[in-house]
Every structure is written in structure tokens, then in C-alpha cells.
């Protein structure tokens, strides 16, 4: 092959890489949660996970060099997330849109997260009849999953829940991390969990933990 042909191929590959970098960046911005290589491959149309891994790591380094207010982190399982750096979260929180969830569903979600697996009957006994509606909402959002069990169903959190709060997908580890997250947020007295503006990263959402989670271990009903 001629030198001209080789240079042409190199230029084509560089252009293709640049477009895939833009797509990875766009996907991470819109998702606001960790994305795995399978998802990034789907977005970019790239079959090679190895290539996408290298491109995502390259994008991470580019953001690190920029020293801006946003950062990209690499998590376990070759997952990547874009988020607002923690130092800036308190300064711009007042500009955020409404919380992702209101107080009642947040309490129900935290109760399930810390006591899973548990049946819906057990949840209703602890949280009241309104938890039926909370469960439907949380399932629709992909934060809870259920499996039929006799006349009730068994509830547990999903991988989407773990990714949203930047937690391990291992149930035991996740419970410990989530409890620690709640305790740290209670100590800091922060408010407004899960601000729903597109592109806000997991780190910023964790910075805004709703005071509803302060009551995660109570059995208050009708909320």
C-alpha cells in the first residue's frame, strides 16, 4: 500500500475516533449515571469493547487535563460516569430543577435498599398503604424490581439504583455503602436527593441527599 493510502487510512481512523469520543461524552452527559462498555458500544456503533475502553479512558484523561468543573471517573467493571466535582456542588445546588423523587417514595426506596430482599407485604406493614403507589413508581423508574411470591412479591433494588448512587452491585457491599452514605448525609445536614436535571452526575446527586433519608429506619406509616 502507498504512503498516501496509509495516511488516508490514518486520517479516517482519527476522524472516526473523534466522532466516537463525542458520542461517548454525549452519552455520559445525558445518562447522569455510570455506563458500561456494552452500552457505550451500542451508542457509538463500535463492536470492539477494547477500543471503546481505550477511547473512554482517553476522554477521562482529556477531562482531567482541562481542570474544569466536570470530571469523568472509571468505576469497577469498566464503567464510566460523568459528574460535577464535589467542590462545586454546594455552590450551584440552588439552580437545580426539582428533586427526582418526593419524600414518600424516597423513604420507601431507602427502606427497601436497607432491608432487601423483603416482601411487599412486609414493606406495607412498615411503611403503610401508600407504599403500593411508591413501589409502582419506583419500578417504572427502574430503581426497584419485583418477583411474584405467592399472593405478594419480593422486592429488591436494581443495578440502575446501584449505578445512580455510585454503589457496588453486590447486595451486601451495596447495603454497607448505602448506609454509610445516609449517615454521612445526615451528619452534613444536606437536602434534595437526586436532583433530576439531565447531565448532573452521580457525585452531585449524592451531594444532594434528601432529608427524607434521615428517617430510613423508621416505620412511619401513611407518608
Rosetta blueprint (number, residue, H / E / L):
1 X L
2 X L
3 X H
4 X H
5 X H
6 X H
7 X H
8 X H
9 X H
10 X H
11 X H
12 X H
13 X H
14 X H
15 X H
16 X H
17 X H
18 X H
19 X H
20 X H
21 X H
22 X H
23 X H
24 X H
25 X H
26 X H
27 X H
28 X H
29 X H
30 X H
31 X H
32 X L
33 X L
34 X L
35 X E
36 X L
37 X H
38 X H
39 X H
40 X H
41 X H
42 X H
43 X H
44 X H
45 X L
46 X L
47 X L
48 X L
49 X H
50 X H
51 X H
52 X H
53 X H
54 X H
55 X H
56 X H
57 X H
58 X H
59 X H
60 X H
61 X H
62 X H
63 X H
64 X H
65 X H
66 X H
67 X L
68 X L
69 X L
70 X E
71 X E
72 X E
73 X E
74 X E
75 X E
76 X L
77 X L
78 X L
79 X E
80 X E
81 X E
82 X E
83 X E
84 X E
85 X L
86 X H
87 X H
88 X H
89 X H
90 X H
91 X H
92 X H
93 X H
94 X H
95 X H
96 X L
97 X L
98 X L
99 X E
100 X L
101 X L
102 X L
103 X H
104 X H
105 X H
106 X H
107 X H
108 X H
109 X H
110 X H
111 X H
112 X H
113 X H
114 X H
115 X H
116 X L
117 X L
118 X E
119 X E
120 X H
121 X H
122 X H
123 X H
124 X H
125 X H
126 X H
127 X H
128 X L
129 X L
130 X L
131 X H
132 X H
133 X H
134 X H
135 X H
136 X H
137 X H
138 X H
139 X H
140 X H
141 X L
142 X L
143 X L
144 X E
145 X E
146 X E
147 X E
148 X E
149 X E
150 X L
151 X L
152 X E
153 X E
154 X E
155 X E
156 X E
157 X E
158 X L
159 X H
160 X H
161 X H
162 X H
163 X H
164 X H
165 X L
166 X L
167 X L
168 X L
169 X L
170 X L
171 X H
172 X H
173 X H
174 X H
175 X H
176 X H
177 X H
178 X H
179 X H
180 X H
181 X H
182 X H
183 X H
184 X H
185 X H
186 X H
187 X H
188 X H
189 X L
190 X L
191 X L
192 X L
193 X L
194 X L
195 X E
196 X L
197 X L
198 X L
199 X L
200 X L
201 X L
202 X H
203 X H
204 X H
205 X H
206 X H
207 X H
208 X L
209 X L
210 X L
211 X H
212 X H
213 X H
214 X H
215 X H
216 X L
217 X L
218 X L
219 X L
220 X L
221 X L
222 X L
223 X L
